[in-house]
Amino acid sequence: MRSIIKKFTKVDWLLIISLELLVLLITVVLFFWTKHLGQDYTDTTDIQNQYYPIIDNFRNLFYQTGQLIPQFIPNLGGGQNAFNFAYYVIANPLAICSYLLPFLSIQTYIKMLMLTIVLVIV
């Protein structure tokens, strides 16, 4: 691996960095442009109707009770066990990380998370 890195010249590194910055700039512009138009950077049906309310409900219960996984959730599914929603929150470490950021709305957190994932993949 080191032999490959040593073969890059300064011009190659400059090109790689400039392409990464260009992708970052385009992503940020698209994020703010869609936000300005009142649209989301996400799938509007699945994310808004399932992920936002379920994760937000888990977060609010955590802030109220201090339990990471509540025993009973009165507002979801007519009152169900928390493990019925494990797919959305408990099994998703990225959603549990949102517990650490109570000052962000869940919509903003998921949008920033998606942008970060796009940037990491590129």
C-alpha positions in Angstrom: 0.0 0.0 0.0 2.8 2.4 0.8 4.4 1.9 -2.6 1.2 3.1 -4.3 1.1 6.3 -2.2 4.7 7.1 -2.8 4.1 7.1 -6.6 1.6 10.0 -6.3 3.1 13.3 -7.2 2.1 16.7 -5.8 0.0 17.3 -8.8 -1.9 14.0 -8.3 -2.6 14.9 -4.6 -3.7 18.4 -5.7 -6.1 16.8 -8.2 -7.5 14.4 -5.6 -8.1 17.1 -3.0 -9.6 19.4 -5.5 -12.1 16.7 -6.7 -13.1 16.0 -3.1 -13.6 19.7 -2.4 -15.7 19.9 -5.6 -17.9 17.0 -4.5 -18.2 18.6 -1.0 -19.2 21.9 -2.5 -21.8 20.4 -4.8 -23.3 18.4 -2.0 -23.6 21.4 0.3 -25.1 23.5 -2.4 -27.7 20.8 -3.2 -28.5 20.5 0.5 -29.1 24.2 1.0 -30.9 24.6 -2.4 -33.4 21.8 -1.6 -33.8 23.1 1.9 -34.5 26.6 0.5 -37.1 25.2 -1.9 -38.8 23.5 1.1 -37.9 20.0 0.1 -35.9 17.3 1.8 -32.7 15.7 0.8 -34.3 12.4 1.7 -37.1 10.1 0.6 -40.2 12.0 1.6 -42.6 9.1 2.3 -40.5 6.6 4.2 -38.2 9.0 6.2 -40.9 11.5 7.2 -43.6 9.0 8.0 -41.5 6.4 9.8 -38.0 7.3 10.8 -38.5 10.9 12.0 -41.5 10.1 14.4 -40.2 6.8 15.7 -36.6 8.0 16.4 -37.9 11.3 17.8 -40.3 9.5 20.1 -37.4 7.2 21.4 -35.2 10.3 22.0 -37.9 12.1 23.9 -38.6 9.1 26.1 -34.9 8.8 26.7 -34.6 12.4 27.8 -37.7 12.0 30.1 -36.9 8.6 31.6 -33.2 8.2 31.2 -33.7 4.6 29.8 -32.0 3.9 26.5 -34.6 1.2 25.7 -38.0 1.9 27.2 -40.2 -0.9 28.3 -43.4 0.5 26.9 -44.1 3.2 24.3 -47.6 4.6 24.6 -47.5 6.8 21.5 -46.3 4.2 18.9 -48.5 1.4 17.6 -51.2 1.9 20.2 -48.7 1.1 23.0 -46.2 -1.5 22.2 -43.0 -3.0 23.4 -39.9 -1.0 22.3 -38.4 -4.1 20.6 -41.1 -4.0 17.9 -39.3 -0.9 16.6 -35.8 -2.2 17.0 -35.2 -1.9 13.2 -35.6 1.9 13.4 -33.6 2.8 16.6 -32.2 0.0 18.7 -30.5 -1.9 15.9 -29.3 1.3 14.2 -26.2 2.7 15.8 -26.5 5.9 13.7 -29.9 6.6 15.2 -28.8 5.9 18.7 -26.0 8.5 18.2 -28.7 11.1 17.8 -29.4 10.8 21.5 -26.1 12.7 22.1 -27.4 15.7 20.2 -30.5 16.9 21.9 -30.2 20.4 20.5 -30.7 19.1 16.9 -34.1 18.2 15.5 -34.2 14.7 14.2 -34.9 16.0 10.7 -31.7 18.0 10.7 -29.7 15.1 12.3 -30.8 12.6 9.6 -30.1 15.1 6.8 -26.7 15.8 8.1 -26.1 12.1 8.6 -27.0 11.4 5.0 -24.7 14.1 3.7 -21.9 12.7 5.8 -22.5 9.2 4.5 -22.4 10.5 0.9 -19.1 12.4 1.5 -17.5 9.4 3.2 -18.5 7.1 0.4 -17.2 9.4 -2.3 
